[in-house]
């Protein structure tokens, strides 16, 4: 049985490891699922199959170490089916064969069992997307893993032409809505201390049409990026790598450096234009929202923590900060790529309630959009001692034009995960459609997918109810059926051909 380490609480909140594969062919639904919804809501959990106790009895384990486990809610004609399966990464297969944990700290072979130090160390546990007709599980410490969109069975990790099948690829690529190109990057390509980075543009057929290599003096986390018509902007977090005395209590290979600025790499999509790096004060840029260009300048929104939001990782200089003293705001950055200075001005604060996981109507990415949907703490609890990834108990819709924010609380003691947006129809106005969100119903110890019609943000038109609770997800995405046309409702168990007298009745 997997023990619930308290160290997992930062990302999992109330969720213990789930450690199961499951399926329900016809999930209970309260209300009525809109007929316009025809597709699949995918999500990925960081769910350790085995207790992460190989190295130093698990004392260096962090949430990022959990194995990737994929949920698929297939919705069609007002019904929903459900599947949950692990991504069969090289790493998990090695451990399944051994029947125990074999890996220690992420991307640190010295902490792994000697027999698996050549095995690809990638958990595929951070995002799940579709591109070039492929369902892809992503983690920024390794390449994309491809899954069968119907069965969720793992196919392998050679997803793109012209992108290494063994090197890291970001967990946060973005799609250019004008071309259908996938825009992303990989970092620390030669190990954790490496500053090597590659930016990519991958066309609708899965072939890299753009690759740009660059260097930063040292390695660090670069979780998300922003994209515009002419630029890719990567957000470098102020983390450093230090293996010295890593085995001592309280130490780790990752440290938040309180004296380091946050860096933003501005990578022109025109290979003839040089890359520039811009610095901002010490903070933690996490996820991007809207992004566009205007009057020759780059604008992009992002959630930014004022300090080390990953409380499970130590700080370099030992500075302590109570969670209640940390701010996590949604802001608008501006970069002038032709500026004489490499120092960025302070951003405009758009939303000063602690928040995360911004989502926009992605048909309008690279344009100045009006609406952003976010998870947040409801305002009256903004000063409570709640960590960033715990206690997100409300959804918010920010209206860029008016500055107004509308909140929705799904229920008492319910927590919200990352929302997804689906337009009402392909030509619907921006923000007109449905918000799809997994919630943790803590009192009932179960998970529910709630669907809101954005024309009435305060009502839930349908709830898809699981009879159990899942581990909280990192990211999720809604994928319309036309993007994976072969996807069908989950067949949990094939029907046996042993009763010839049972008729087949078509509706």
C-alpha angles and dihedrals in degrees: 000000000000113000119224104240111205087226088074092061095089093071102018099049104182093357123106118196109292097202097183144104114223145166140194118188096199114023121203112261128195114200121000126305108225112256089227090070111091114153145056133296106212126191135171130216130200093228119165110222090196127026105268094238104125098101118051090338092293096299091134095047117129131180092261088069095070119111119253114259120180130214120200120189106186112200125192137144092001095305133104135205126190138212132176121191138160120243104245097225122175087253096053093044090054091051094044089053090052095040092227145060116291102168129081126183117002115273092355107117093185088068094051130086107276092240094061102043090108093049115106105262101213127124099191087217110132113066140005120207143158124235134156089005091301130119107224131192111205139200121166093229093067146011126295117277117219120221132189104256093218103043101020087228112154116250102181143271107279097097104145136045110237096017120100116257090214106035125088120274123189123264089217113057117154131215121235100227092205096057106015089237119150111229120198148122145221126224139191086030094170100041138304095296093048120109092199116130134176126195119206142192112198119191129224090272093057097255123132108239095172131037125170123181121205140161138226118193093249143009125266141147117288103178105170142014139200125227133204135171092279108018147052112209117198120195114220114203120215097250124130134197121236124164095181112124088348091157094062118104112270094018127109140169089254122062131177105232108216091191097053124092123230110252129211119201114209107203115187115221085219104083091209092064116081125244117248132199121212124192132213132182122285109294140116116257106197120166131011127222126176119008133180146138126253130174091350094307131111119234125187135163123222144165109249128189116208091222143000104331091179096077092178089070122073126240120245098231098032098249111160125208130180114236088237090061094055121092126208109190137170108237142174116234124199124201125183103206089201095050119132089222128067092206116101122223121239112281126240111258108232100174122016098186113102103267147154145182101047115199130185135186093279094206084077100046111140089031128092098265128199105214135052124180118206144171113240149158110263107257098249089060096046093110097048121116094256124140121236098257096038129073099021094157106160143048121226134197114205117202106209094196099052100023089230121142124205118198131204123192111197096206145311112306091000120137126207130223128201112313125224128204129218120185117235089240134344094270098040117132117264112289095009107127141052135324113214117197137168112223132192108230095202099183092052095039093229143103127244133188108219123200121203126190104224090218086072107026093182097062133074110215094189142009121201104204126205116200090225140034126262128204112269113268129233099212139353139184139199115229121193116226094246089066091060102021095178094060112116134179110286116275099207095188126009112247111250119240095222103103107066092173093061107099127226107231120192120207 
